[in-house]
């Protein structure tokens, strides 16, 4: 099985979600099922079916998170010497050469990616183009709208 790259923060978030599911959500759902059973006929009991569906989603998510954590390769960027190169976990500021629009992204694992808060998946086309490059380098990213050229303005090596 291949390892899933993950930042320290990403691993903590998954562990927190797993803890929430196991200690809060699972007991609440079990109680809801027990209460719904007391109402009698299960065939026409909407509360029972809703609770069972919630249980299925929760158990599926627990299995998914446990699988990801067991295959996680947690990368602590603070333990890696800063070289000025774009690597997993670094924060990089890029400038669109044509529009001069500046954007800052942190390169993270797939589960942590959230473009709205500037977290870019390591498997995205932009991140793949940036990995291994240095400040001042120009990279060409193939997008659905054509090729876009970015200049790497700054690489920050922080958590």
N, C-alpha and C positions, 0 to 999 in steps of 0.2 A: 504494500500500500504506500502511496506517495505521501510525503509529509506536507502538511498544510502550513505555509508561513503565516505567522501571527505576531502582532506586537504584544508587549506585556499588557498594555491597556485592553487590547482585544481579548486576550485570554481572561483577564479579570472580568470583563463584561459578560463573557460566556459563562464563567463560573458563577457570577452573580445571578444570571438568568436561570441557570440550572438549579441553584439553591432556591430561588423564588418558586420555580415550578414544583420542586420536590417538597418543600416545607410549607408553602402557603397554598398554591393553586391545587395541587393534588389532593390534600385533605379537604379543601373546600368543595371540590368536585365530588369526592366520595360521599361527603355529607349530603350534597344536593341529590345524588342518586338514591341514597338511603331514604331521604325525605320523600322523593318522588315515588318510590316503591310503596310507601305507606298509603299513598292515595289510591291504591287498588290497581285496576286493569291496566297493564303496561302497554297493551297494543294501541290504546287511544290516549296515552299519557304523554302530552307534548313536553312537559318538564323533564320527564325521564329520558326521552329521546334527545332532547337538547343537552342534558347533562352527560349522556353517553357519548354524544358527538364531541363535546368539550374534552371529555376524558381521552378520546382517541387522538385529538389534536395535541393535547398536553403530553401524552405518552410518546407520540411520534416525535415531538420536539425534544423531549428528554433524550430519546435514543439518538437523534441527530446530533445534539450538542455533545453527548458522551462520545460519539464516534469522532467528531471533529477534535475534541480535546485529546483523545487518545492518539490521534495522528498529528497533533499540533507540533510545529517546530517554532517555539517561542524565541523571537529574536529581540534582544534588548539592545537597542541602538546605542545606549550610553556605554556599553562595554566594547564597542567597536571603534577603533581610532578614526578620527575625522581625516579623510583624505581629499575632500572636495569633490569626490565622485558621487553621482546619484546611485544610491543603493536602497534596498528595502528599509523602510522606516525613516528615511530622510525627508525633510521638508524642502521642496524645490520651488523657486519662483521662475516662471517662464514668461517670455514676451513673444506675442505673435508678431512676426517680422512685418507682415503686411499691414495689420491694423494697429500695431503697437499696444494692444490690449495686454495687460499684465495679470497673471493668475498665479496663485500659490496653492500647491497641493502637497499633502503628505502621502507618501506611498505606503499602503497598508495591505493587509490580507483581504481576500474576497468578502468575508463576513463583516469586516469593519468598514468597508467602502461606503461612503456617503458623500456624493459629489456636492450636495448642498452645504456641507460643512468643510469642504476642501479635502476630503479623504478619498484618494484615488486607488482603485484596485491595482495590485501589482501585475495583474493579467490584462489590464486595459491596454489598448493600442498606444495611448500616450505614455503610460508608465513603461511599457516594453521598449519604446523608442528612447526613453530617457535613461534607463538603467545603464550604468557603466560610463556615462558621459560626464563631463566636467563643466564648471562655470565657464561661460564664453563660447561653448560649443553650440552649433546649430544642429537641430534635429528635424527630420522630415517625418510627419505623421500622416498616414493615409487615413482619410475620413470618408464617409459616404459622399460628402460634397467635393471630394478631391484631396489633393495633398496640401498640408498646411506646414509652414516652416516656423519653428519656435527657436528662440535663443534662450539658453539657460542663463539667467541673470544671477541667481544665488542658490547655493545649496547649504541648508542648515542641518546640522548634525545634533539634534536634540530630541528629548523624549516628549 
